Amino acid sequence: MNETNCSRYRFSLPIILTAALAACARTPVPELESSDVPLDWQGPVQENADVWPNTDWWNNFGMEELVEIIELVKANNFDYQNNLRNLETARLALYEAGLQLLPQPNVDIRTNASTSVQQFAAGSSQGGQSGPFNLSAGVSFGGNVITRPLSHETALIQYESQKANISSTALNTLVTAARTYFQLLINRDTIRQIERNLENARQTLQFTQARVDAGVEIQNNLLNQQISVQSIENQLRSAQQQDFQNRATLALLTGQGVRGFDVEGQTLEGVIVPDVQPGIPSELLTRNPSIVNAEYQLRNAAISVDTARVAFFPSISLSGISGGASSPSLINAITDPVSTTVSLSASLSQQIFNNGQRKRNLRRNRLQLETQLANYRRTVLSTFNSVEVALNNIEEVRLAGEVTALNRELATEQFRLADLRYRQGTTNYQTYLQAENTLFQQRQSVLTNQLQQINALLDFYVLLGGGWEAGDLLLDLPEYQASSN
């Protein structure tokens, strides 16, 4: 193919695609209503707190073992690793879509040569060969070339959507691991608290038994205390079983079996509950993976409308751009430019009658675009509402924590006085039992509130995207190299 023909080819395809797409104006992506995005937050915001969680937010809790567990999850979690493979699959699909924008080269070498052999009586032979060698090379396009840029754009959007979706899944996996770890610690605090309650109950049982033996206490009170002891023993066994279940869950998240798996942490004491603020509301549009993914779906729906509109125009097909040579000698066919020929085959086709199918497809895709806009707006509004709820929830559990801590101190003093008076015989058993139960409940309320504060913050981290931004990836995956394929 000579230089003139090569230049003609290089400029012909972009001109054809540009002209074809220009004939069909692009469908604009619908935008949010101005009222969908608030200017500020109504909920309480910690003004001095950091804006947005960092991508290694697990360091904020001041627990070295949690950091180690998160690293194990990132390295060994089965879902996490599947996400890596899913993203690589999406990269390959995008790469293949990019290849579809390029012509497909082909080389064909054929011969029509024939050989004849004659055998003579004297043992000699004579042979002959005839027929030319044919060498052809070129590029070809299959299908309608107009839709290929739209298909590539769709693949690109789907890839970015997959990145957002996978990042969201990865964030939830890491948050689940953190929740399970903290749940395990709070459960161990609960076990120690139940053991303390059981020790107190057994001491009271012994004292009550002595009073019954001395005839200064009724038998019914002794039976009630025995029931109390047995009830606390059941609570202890249940909490111990819960500890095993938590370890099994955490072991699976780190890609291990529960046998031999354990954590060193024994208490929530020392865990830092950091403060964080959500920043400007509009920034959430590019930081929450669910919102970003919904926007990509909206963009994809707009492209689908364009694809349906293109169907109204003639289909442009380039069946071949090729050059060839023919010669009795293969060497001559390759080296002789005089015998080279060039051919280009292009066609325009349009189906005239299809019973209105194209119009129905266009209408269907426009309806789908409206549906995706509604889904996008719903996702945005739902996320903003959830942030407002989370801000109020964080403040509520914090204030509740102050109350439960105070109530625990009051219940401790109340029980101390009730226990002293009961042993001195100046108060009855029911008063003592009520004070004991109140203390047990308040101790557990403090532990429950500590976990609620942590979970409220983790919920907040998820809504804020865990430090993620559109276009980023929360997974550790080397950049895809097209050359490797």
C-alpha positions in Angstrom: 0.0 0.0 0.0 1.6 3.3 -1.1 2.0 6.4 1.1 -1.0 8.2 -0.6 -3.3 5.3 0.1 -2.1 4.9 3.7 -2.7 8.6 4.4 -6.1 8.4 2.9 -7.0 5.5 5.2 -5.6 7.2 8.3 -7.9 10.1 7.8 -10.9 8.3 6.4 -12.1 6.5 9.5 -12.1 9.4 11.9 -13.9 11.5 9.3 -16.6 8.8 8.8 -17.1 8.3 12.6 -17.1 12.1 13.3 -19.6 12.8 10.6 -21.9 10.0 11.6 -21.9 10.9 15.2 -22.4 14.6 14.4 -25.5 13.8 12.6 -26.9 12.5 15.9 -26.5 15.1 18.7 -25.5 13.5 22.1 -28.2 13.1 24.7 -27.3 15.3 27.7 -27.0 13.6 31.1 -29.8 14.9 33.3 -28.8 16.8 36.4 -30.0 16.8 40.0 -32.5 19.3 41.2 -31.0 22.3 43.0 -32.8 21.3 46.1 -31.4 17.8 46.2 -28.0 18.9 47.5 -28.2 20.9 50.8 -25.9 23.8 51.4 -25.0 22.7 54.9 -25.8 20.1 57.6 -28.5 20.4 60.1 -27.1 17.8 62.5 -24.5 18.5 65.1 -21.0 18.8 63.6 -17.7 18.7 65.5 -16.1 21.8 64.1 -12.6 21.0 65.3 -12.7 17.4 63.9 -11.0 16.2 60.8 -12.9 16.5 57.6 -13.6 13.1 56.0 -12.0 9.8 57.3 -8.6 9.0 55.9 -8.3 5.8 53.8 -6.5 4.0 56.6 -9.3 5.0 59.1 -8.7 1.9 61.2 -5.5 3.6 62.6 -7.8 6.2 64.2 -8.9 3.9 67.0 -5.4 3.5 68.5 -5.5 -0.4 68.4 -2.4 -2.0 66.9 -4.0 -5.4 66.8 -6.9 -4.0 64.7 -4.4 -2.6 62.2 -2.8 -6.1 62.0 -6.2 -7.7 61.5 -7.2 -5.3 58.7 -3.9 -6.1 56.9 -4.7 -9.8 57.2 -8.2 -9.2 55.7 -6.7 -7.2 52.8 -4.2 -10.0 52.2 -6.3 -13.1 52.7 -10.1 -12.3 52.7 -11.8 -14.4 50.0 -14.3 -11.7 49.0 -11.6 -9.1 48.9 -9.5 -11.2 46.6 -12.5 -12.0 44.4 -13.0 -8.2 44.1 -9.5 -7.9 42.8 -10.2 -10.5 40.2 -13.5 -8.9 39.2 -11.8 -5.6 38.7 -9.1 -7.2 36.5 -11.9 -8.8 34.5 -13.4 -5.3 34.1 -10.1 -4.0 32.9 -9.8 -6.7 30.3 -13.3 -5.9 29.0 -12.4 -2.2 28.7 -9.2 -3.1 26.9 -11.1 -5.3 24.4 -13.6 -2.5 23.8 -10.8 -0.2 23.0 -9.4 -2.7 20.5 -12.8 -2.6 18.7 -12.2 1.0 17.8 -9.2 -0.1 15.7 -9.2 -1.9 12.4 -8.3 -5.6 12.5 -5.2 -6.4 10.4 -5.0 -9.5 8.3 -2.5 -11.2 6.0 -3.3 -13.9 3.5 -0.8 -16.0 1.5 -2.3 -18.4 -1.1 -1.0 -20.3 -4.1 -2.7 -21.9 -7.0 0.5 -23.7 -8.0 0.3 -27.3 -9.4 3.2 -29.8 -9.8 3.4 -32.6 -12.4 5.9 -35.5 -12.4 6.6 -38.0 -15.3 8.5 -41.3 -14.7 10.6 -42.8 -17.5 11.7 -46.4 -17.9 15.3 -45.4 -17.6 14.6 -44.3 -14.0 14.8 -40.6 -14.7 12.0 -38.2 -14.0 10.8 -34.8 -15.2 8.6 -32.4 -13.3 6.9 -29.0 -13.8 5.3 -26.3 -11.7 2.9 -23.6 -12.7 0.5 -21.1 -11.0 1.0 -17.8 -9.2 1.4 -16.9 -5.5 -1.1 -14.5 -4.1 -0.2 -12.2 -1.2 -2.8 -9.9 0.4 -2.9 -7.8 3.5 -5.2 -5.2 5.0 -7.6 -4.2 7.7 -11.3 -4.9 8.2 -14.2 -3.7 10.3 -17.1 -5.8 11.3 -20.6 -4.4 12.1 -21.7 -0.8 12.2 -18.7 1.4 12.8 -20.8 4.3 14.1 -21.8 2.5 17.3 -18.3 1.5 18.2 -17.4 4.8 20.0 -20.6 4.5 22.0 -19.8 0.9 22.9 -16.4 1.9 24.1 -17.8 4.8 26.1 -20.2 2.3 27.7 -17.4 0.0 28.6 -15.5 2.8 30.1 -18.4 3.9 32.3 -19.1 0.3 33.3 -15.4 -0.1 34.3 -15.5 3.1 36.5 -18.8 1.9 37.9 -17.2 -1.4 38.7 -14.4 0.4 40.5 -16.9 2.3 42.6 -18.9 -0.8 43.4 -15.9 -2.9 44.3 -14.5 -0.1 46.4 -17.8 0.0 48.3 -17.7 -3.8 48.8 -14.1 -3.6 50.0 -15.0 -0.8 52.5 -17.9 -2.8 53.9 -15.6 -5.9 54.2 -13.1 -3.9 56.2 -15.8 -2.3 58.4 -17.3 -5.7 59.0 -13.9 -6.9 60.3 -13.6 -3.9 62.5 -17.1 -4.4 63.9 -16.4 -8.0 64.6 -13.2 -7.2 66.4 -14.8 -4.6 68.6 -17.8 -6.9 69.2 -15.3 -9.6 70.4 -13.7 -7.1 72.8 -17.0 -5.9 74.2 -18.1 -9.5 74.6 -14.9 -10.2 76.7 -15.7 -7.2 78.8 -19.2 -8.6 79.2 -17.8 -12.0 80.2 -15.6 -10.4 83.0 -18.6 -8.4 84.1 -20.8 -11.5 84.3 -18.1 -13.3 86.2 -18.1 -10.4 88.7 -21.8 -10.6 89.0 -21.7 -14.3 89.5 -19.1 -14.0 92.2 -21.3 -11.5 94.0 -24.4 -13.6 93.6 -22.6 -16.7 95.0 -21.4 -14.8 98.0 -24.9 -13.6 98.6 -26.2 -17.1 98.2 -23.8 -18.3 100.9 -24.8 -15.5 103.2 -28.5 -16.1 102.6 -28.0 -19.8 103.3 -26.4 -19.0 106.6 -29.3 -16.7 107.6 -31.8 -19.4 106.6 -29.9 -21.9 108.7 -30.0 -19.4 111.6 -33.7 -19.0 111.2 -33.6 -15.2 110.4 -34.3 -15.5 106.7 -37.2 -17.3 104.9 -36.6 -20.2 102.6 -38.2 -18.5 99.6 -35.4 -15.9 99.6 -32.8 -18.6 99.4 -34.6 -20.2 96.4 -34.8 -16.8 94.7 -31.0 -16.3 95.1 -30.3 -19.8 93.8 -32.4 -19.0 90.7 -30.4 -15.8 90.3 -27.1 -17.7 90.5 -28.2 -20.2 87.9 -29.4 -17.4 85.6 -26.1 -15.7 85.7 -24.3 -19.0 85.0 -26.4 -19.4 81.9 -25.5 -15.8 80.8 -21.8 -16.7 81.3 -22.1 -19.8 79.1 -23.9 -17.8 76.4 -21.3 -15.1 76.4 -18.5 -17.7 76.1 -20.3 -19.2 73.2 -20.6 -15.8 71.6 -16.9 -15.3 72.0 -16.3 -18.4 70.0 -18.7 -17.3 67.3 -17.0 -13.9 67.1 -13.6 -15.6 66.7 -14.9 -17.9 64.0 -16.3 -14.9 62.1 -13.1 -12.9 62.4 -11.0 -15.9 61.4 -13.0 -16.4 58.2 -12.7 -12.7 57.4 -8.9 -13.1 57.6 -9.1 -16.3 55.5 -8.3 -18.7 58.4 -10.0 -21.5 60.3 -11.1 -20.9 63.8 -9.0 -23.7 65.3 -5.9 -22.0 66.8 -7.2 -18.5 65.9 -7.4 -16.0 68.7 -6.9 -12.3 69.4 -4.9 -10.8 72.2 -7.3 -8.0 72.9 -9.5 -8.4 76.0 -11.2 -5.1 76.5 -12.6 -2.0 74.8 -10.7 0.1 77.4 -8.2 2.3 75.7 -10.1 2.4 72.3 -10.2 5.9 70.9 -13.5 7.0 69.5 -12.3 9.7 67.1 -14.3 12.7 65.9 -15.0 13.4 62.3 -17.1 15.9 60.3 -18.7 15.3 56.9 -17.4 18.5 55.2 -19.4 20.3 52.5 -22.5 18.3 51.4 -21.8 18.6 47.7 -18.4 16.9 48.1 -20.3 13.7 49.1 -21.4 13.3 45.5 -17.9 12.2 44.6 -17.0 10.5 47.8 -19.8 8.1 48.4 -19.4 5.0 46.1 -23.2 4.4 46.0 -23.8 7.9 44.7 -21.0 7.7 42.2 -22.2 4.3 40.9 -25.8 5.6 40.5 -24.4 8.5 38.5 -22.5 6.1 36.2 -25.7 4.2 35.7 -27.4 7.4 34.7 -24.7 8.2 32.2 -24.9 4.8 30.7 -28.7 5.2 30.2 -28.0 8.4 28.3 -25.6 6.5 26.0 -28.3 3.9 25.5 -30.6 6.6 24.1 -27.9 7.7 21.7 -27.4 4.1 20.6 -31.1 3.8 19.9 -31.1 7.1 17.9 -28.2 5.9 15.8 -30.4 3.0 14.7 -32.4 5.5 12.6 -29.4 6.4 10.5 -27.9 4.1 7.8 -25.5 1.6 9.0 -21.9 2.2 7.8 -19.9 -0.9 7.3 -16.2 -1.0 6.1 -15.9 -4.6 4.9 -12.3 -4.2 3.9 -9.3 -2.0 3.2 -6.7 -4.1 1.6 -3.7 -4.3 -0.7 -2.5 -7.3 -2.6 0.1 -8.7 -5.0 0.2 -11.6 -7.4 3.3 -13.2 -9.0 4.5 -16.7 -10.1 7.2 -16.1 -7.5 6.4 -15.5 -3.8 9.5 -13.3 -3.5 8.4 -11.3 -6.4 4.9 -10.9 -5.0 6.4 -9.4 -1.9 9.0 -7.2 -3.4 7.5 -6.1 -6.7 5.5 -2.9 -6.0 4.3 -2.7 -9.6 2.0 -5.7 -9.1 0.4 -4.3 -5.9 -3.3 -3.5 -5.9 -5.4 -1.7 -3.3 -9.1 -2.1 -2.7 -11.7 -0.5 -0.3 -15.2 -1.8 0.2 -17.7 0.3 2.1 -21.4 0.0 2.3 -24.4 1.9 3.6 -27.5 -0.1 4.6 -30.8 0.9 6.2 -33.8 -1.3 7.0 -36.8 0.7 5.9 -39.7 -1.2 7.5 -39.4 -2.8 10.9 -42.9 -2.2 12.3 -41.8 0.7 14.4 -39.3 -1.3 16.4 -36.7 1.5 16.3 -39.2 4.0 17.7 -40.2 1.6 20.5 -36.5 1.0 21.4 -35.9 4.8 21.5 -38.9 5.3 23.7 -37.9 2.4 26.0 -34.4 3.8 26.4 -35.7 7.3 27.2 -38.0 5.9 29.8 -35.0 4.0 31.3 -33.1 7.2 31.4 -35.9 8.8 33.4 -35.9 5.8 35.7 -32.1 6.1 36.3 -32.5 9.8 37.0 -35.1 8.9 39.7 -32.8 6.2 41.1 -29.9 8.7 41.1 -31.9 11.3 42.9 -33.2 8.8 45.4 -29.7 7.6 46.2 -28.5 11.1 46.7 -31.4 12.1 48.9 -31.2 8.9 50.9 -27.4 9.3 51.5 -27.8 12.9 52.6 -30.7 11.9 54.9 -28.6 9.1 56.3 -25.7 11.4 57.1 -28.1 13.7 59.0 -29.4 10.7 60.9 -25.8 9.6 61.6 -24.8 13.0 62.9 -27.6 13.0 65.4 -27.0 9.4 66.3 -23.4 10.0 67.1 -24.3 12.9 69.3 -27.2 11.0 71.0 -25.1 7.9 71.9 -22.3 10.2 73.1 -24.7 12.0 75.5 -26.2 8.7 76.5 -22.7 7.4 77.3 -22.3 10.3 79.8 -25.6 9.3 81.5 -24.9 5.6 81.6 -21.5 6.2 83.2 -23.1 8.4 85.8 -25.8 5.8 86.5 -23.2 3.1 86.9 -21.5 5.1 89.6 -24.8 5.8 91.4 -25.8 2.1 91.1 -22.5 1.0 92.5 -22.9 3.2 95.6 -26.6 2.1 95.9 -25.5 -1.6 95.9 -22.7 -1.0 98.3 -25.2 0.5 100.8 -27.8 -2.2 100.2 -25.3 -5.0 100.6 -24.0 -3.4 103.9 -27.5 -3.0 105.3 -28.6 -6.5 104.3 -25.6 -8.1 106.0 -26.3 -5.9 109.1 -29.9 -7.1 109.0 -31.3 -3.6 108.6 -32.9 -4.1 105.2 -34.8 -7.0 103.6 -33.6 -9.3 100.8 -35.8 -7.8 98.1 -34.2 -4.4 98.5 -30.8 -6.0 98.2 -31.8 -8.0 95.2 -33.2 -4.9 93.4 -30.0 -3.0 94.0 -27.9 -5.9 92.8 -29.9 -6.2 89.5 -29.7 -2.5 89.0 -26.0 -2.6 89.3 -25.7 -5.5 86.8 -27.9 -3.6 84.3 -26.0 -0.4 84.5 -22.6 -2.1 84.1 -23.9 -3.7 81.0 -25.4 -0.5 79.7 -22.0 1.2 79.8 -20.4 -1.6 77.8 -23.3 -1.5 75.3 -23.0 2.2 74.9 -19.3 2.0 74.2 -20.0 -0.4 71.3 -22.8 1.8 70.0 -20.5 4.8 69.8 -18.0 2.8 67.8 -20.6 1.3 65.5 -22.2 4.8 65.0 -18.8 6.1 63.9 -18.2 3.1 61.6 -21.6 3.7 60.0 -20.6 7.3 59.5 -17.3 6.2 57.8 -19.3 4.1 55.4 -21.5 7.0 54.4 -18.5 9.2 53.9 -16.9 6.6 51.6 -14.1 5.7 54.0 -11.9 8.4 52.5 -12.6 7.2 48.9 -12.9 9.6 46.0 -14.4 8.9 42.5 -11.7 7.4 40.3 -9.7 6.0 43.2 -9.6 2.4 44.3 -9.7 1.0 47.9 -8.0 -2.2 46.7 -4.3 -2.8 46.2 -4.1 -3.7 42.5 -1.3 -2.9 40.1 -2.2 -0.7 37.2 -3.4 -2.7 34.2 -0.8 -2.8 31.4 -2.4 -3.3 28.0 0.9 -4.3 26.5 0.9 -7.4 28.7 -2.0 -8.8 26.6 
